[in-house]
Amino acid sequence: MARYSDDVSPYAGGTELLLAMKMHFADYQHLVDLKRIPELRTIIRRDDIVSLGALATHATIADDAIISGAVPALGALCSSIANARVRTSGTIGGNLCFAEPRADPPVLLAALDAQLVLKSARGEHHISASQFIIGALETLRAPDELLLRIEIPVTACNIRYERVVFGHRTIAGAAAAIPKDPANKPRIWVGCIGTHPTSLPTTERYISANPASLDDGLTHAIATDIGTLDIVSDEDASADYRRHLAETVTRRAITAAADKKGTP
Ligand SMILES: Cc1cc2nc3c(=O)[nH]c(=O)nc-3n(C[C@H](O)[C@H](O)[C@H](O)COP(=O)(O)OP(=O)(O)OC[C@H]3O[C@@H](n4cnc5c(N)ncnc54)[C@H](O)[C@@H]3O)c2cc1C
């Protein structure tokens, strides 16, 4: 990666990269095939951290016993992404690094407070999943860096991800991580409606102050947060329709998590 500097791209499952190259949105003289690094595929749990290799495919994550025991909401999401062909070759690292605005895992991983570990010849650095994506197809990854793994804290939370899909892609997605101990802060994130996932701070404060309450105050808090966001309009959905869906999936995710239908 360092040797070819600007004219190189990591290549994982290729489900986004090859399409972008075929359509001439991206052009590289050199590709570095990460599939030759088996260590990047490992999923292990050390104490209260699940370490998820960047090269783990959606299908592997969906079937993994460590994931289904510790973060089943992620396994459930990965089992429903795209189709069997994309799930078998597409990786979690490729999903995060491509930063497609309609990608689901970045929303859930932000709510899970996951940390990303990146490495280059210059060294290793950690960054929160909630800060990694800064715009459409834009991340804080330097061109010579590889994403090695995603570290997910296993906490006593009820977690739920809800989404609405149109065609192949999500047009609104929301993740709720509600701690079993109300003294801890809930994390509510929404995505697939703008350029990148966003937290909903008014909603988080409302839930902290009214832990058992799924009343009109919650609906109002969600609408207040979502009302401040820049929402895209495209051929799949208008901004108004996305706003409505975002409010609906956020409320659904919170209700399911609060009802303990969410996963531990
Ligand atoms: C038909 C279809 C339906 C889809 N539906 C959904 C959906 O419902 N929800 C959803 O979230 N996603 C969806 N996707 C997107 C899918 O999840 C991604 O295509 C896949 O995860 C990308 O992974 P990949 O390994 O193929 O990445 P690649 O195409 O290999 O790489 C993508 C980008 O990430 C970079 N990259 C890859 N790995 C690393 C790494 N370890 N370190 C640094 N950079 C890296 C590459 O250089 C490239 O820029 C869909 C895709 C398709 C084609």
The ligand as a Tripos MOL2 file, in Angstrom:
@<TRIPOS>MOLECULE
LIG
   53    58     1     0     0
SMALL
NO_CHARGES

@<TRIPOS>ATOM
      1 C1        -27.0770   -5.9100   -4.8570 C.3       1 LIG1
      2 C2        -26.4660   -5.3410   -3.6070 C.ar      1 LIG1
      3 C3        -27.2770   -5.1430   -2.4900 C.ar      1 LIG1
      4 C4        -26.7240   -4.6040   -1.3150 C.ar      1 LIG1
      5 N1        -27.5430   -4.4270   -0.2290 N.ar      1 LIG1
      6 C5        -27.0120   -3.9100    0.9040 C.ar      1 LIG1
      7 C6        -27.8170   -3.7020    2.0620 C.ar      1 LIG1
      8 O1        -29.0150   -4.0210    2.1170 O.2       1 LIG1
      9 N2        -27.2250   -3.1520    3.1550 N.ar      1 LIG1
     10 C7        -25.8950   -2.8250    3.1890 C.ar      1 LIG1
     11 O2        -25.3990   -2.3360    4.1980 O.2       1 LIG1
     12 N3        -25.1110   -3.0360    2.1130 N.ar      1 LIG1
     13 C8        -25.6380   -3.5590    0.9800 C.ar      1 LIG1
     14 N4        -24.8320   -3.7580   -0.1020 N.ar      1 LIG1
     15 C9        -23.4300   -3.3830   -0.0010 C.3       1 LIG1
     16 C10       -22.5630   -4.5510    0.4810 C.3       1 LIG1
     17 O3        -22.7560   -4.7170    1.8600 O.3       1 LIG1
     18 C11       -21.1450   -4.1630    0.1900 C.3       1 LIG1
     19 O4        -21.0780   -4.2520   -1.2170 O.3       1 LIG1
     20 C12       -20.0630   -5.0370    0.7880 C.3       1 LIG1
     21 O5        -20.1150   -5.1250    2.1720 O.3       1 LIG1
     22 C13       -18.7140   -4.4300    0.4360 C.3       1 LIG1
     23 O6        -17.7030   -5.3020    0.8640 O.3       1 LIG1
     24 P1        -16.5820   -5.8340   -0.1450 P.3       1 LIG1
     25 O7        -15.7200   -6.7400    0.6620 O.co2     1 LIG1
     26 O8        -17.1630   -6.4050   -1.3740 O.co2     1 LIG1
     27 O9        -15.8320   -4.4720   -0.4750 O.3       1 LIG1
     28 P2        -14.9430   -4.1110   -1.7510 P.3       1 LIG1
     29 O10       -15.8260   -3.8670   -2.9150 O.co2     1 LIG1
     30 O11       -13.8400   -5.0890   -1.9200 O.co2     1 LIG1
     31 O12       -14.3350   -2.7460   -1.2230 O.3       1 LIG1
     32 C14       -15.1520   -1.6020   -1.0170 C.3       1 LIG1
     33 C15       -14.2360   -0.4190   -0.6360 C.3       1 LIG1
     34 O13       -13.6720   -0.6210    0.6460 O.3       1 LIG1
     35 C16       -12.2440   -0.6610    0.5800 C.3       1 LIG1
     36 N5        -11.8370   -1.7040    1.5150 N.ar      1 LIG1
     37 C17       -12.3270   -2.9650    1.5870 C.ar      1 LIG1
     38 N6        -11.8060   -3.6070    2.6480 N.ar      1 LIG1
     39 C18       -10.9480   -2.7410    3.2340 C.ar      1 LIG1
     40 C19       -10.1030   -2.8170    4.3870 C.ar      1 LIG1
     41 N7        -10.0400   -3.8970    5.1710 N.pl3     1 LIG1
     42 N8         -9.3360   -1.7450    4.7010 N.ar      1 LIG1
     43 C20        -9.3990   -0.6220    3.9410 C.ar      1 LIG1
     44 N9        -10.1900   -0.4790    2.8550 N.ar      1 LIG1
     45 C21       -10.9540   -1.5380    2.5130 C.ar      1 LIG1
     46 C22       -11.9120   -0.9560   -0.8700 C.3       1 LIG1
     47 O14       -10.6610   -0.3930   -1.2180 O.3       1 LIG1
     48 C23       -13.0660   -0.2330   -1.5780 C.3       1 LIG1
     49 O15       -12.8030    1.1400   -1.6730 O.3       1 LIG1
     50 C24       -25.3500   -4.2900   -1.2690 C.ar      1 LIG1
     51 C25       -24.5350   -4.4980   -2.3880 C.ar      1 LIG1
     52 C26       -25.0770   -4.9990   -3.5410 C.ar      1 LIG1
     53 C27       -24.1620   -5.2320   -4.7330 C.3       1 LIG1
@<TRIPOS>BOND
     1     1     2 1
     2     2     3 ar
     3     2    52 ar
     4     3     4 ar
     5     4     5 ar
     6     4    50 ar
     7     5     6 ar
     8     6     7 ar
     9     6    13 1
    10     7     8 2
    11     7     9 ar
    12     9    10 ar
    13    10    11 2
    14    10    12 ar
    15    12    13 ar
    16    13    14 ar
    17    14    15 1
    18    14    50 ar
    19    15    16 1
    20    16    17 1
    21    16    18 1
    22    18    19 1
    23    18    20 1
    24    20    21 1
    25    20    22 1
    26    22    23 1
    27    23    24 1
    28    24    25 2
    29    24    26 1
    30    24    27 1
    31    27    28 1
    32    28    29 2
    33    28    30 1
    34    28    31 1
    35    31    32 1
    36    32    33 1
    37    33    34 1
    38    33    48 1
    39    34    35 1
    40    35    36 1
    41    35    46 1
    42    36    37 ar
    43    36    45 ar
    44    37    38 ar
    45    38    39 ar
    46    39    40 ar
    47    39    45 ar
    48    40    41 1
    49    40    42 ar
    50    42    43 ar
    51    43    44 ar
    52    44    45 ar
    53    46    47 1
    54    46    48 1
    55    48    49 1
    56    50    51 ar
    57    51    52 ar
    58    52    53 1
@<TRIPOS>SUBSTRUCTURE
     1 LIG1         1 GROUP 0 **** ****
